[in-house]
């Protein structure tokens, strides 16, 4: 089966998932990726090594690509992705729409159903990470909705979980306004003023810039990940930290708060509540998330292949 992914962003987690998928017998995998963030710590050649991936610059249309048996396309914003979805000579190609956007109670979210209907009618199914995005997929009119869009290579992080002596907090990610890093800094000041002993480290764009290869080592030195986002549909960093044995304290605006049962959750913007959880974190046992393996790349590959088989067979029956 020829499986094509049309994606945006050079990401190590998708690379590990695609690598697991391409290892399945009978799968001919390829992808075209729009590099939307040229200033990131990700080197496309390194991240996608051994994979059949074409990287195009932001705003470019798709290169010449062989017609696949099924197309997995991310979202609806990228002109490159849309050009593949809407190709007239690919009208008979089954398509799956991949997105992490949750259902939000605002005009833009509700209007999308009507604004996007011409585009969304090309798709046979939606592939989303969890419960909140599944609600949005249902609102958009999808009948077939598959959860479990994102995964990580859990083996990369499992060794870090062996360090039982580590102490300290970590923030990993962008320093954009919606991440509310200032809330974390304010909460840490309160934490220290009340006798907190742990140090805190910030890494990512805006802090200590690190490569994906360094993250397992960083997790092994810290005990607790902090996320204070006002909007974060599905923070993969929370999965990585959990696989590495870290506890996670996250705001109630993080989309995977329902799926990560071991995470501690506070109301977004409540700095005092965050500081209180940070004080309690010194007594937390090391995280043991029983369900983390279902987010492993190998499980993702099996899940994605089952979905592809189902959609392709259904298309053949309806032809």
Beta strands, then each sheet from edge to edge (+ up, - down):
strand 1: 2-8
strand 2: 28-35
strand 3: 53-57
strand 4: 70-74
strand 5: 94-98
strand 6: 125-128
strand 7: 145-147
strand 8: 169-172
strand 9: 200-203
strand 10: 224-227
strand 11: 247-251
strand 12: 264-266
sheet 1: 3+ 2+ 1+ 4+ 5+ 6+ 7+
sheet 2: 9+ 8+ 10+ 11+ 12+
end
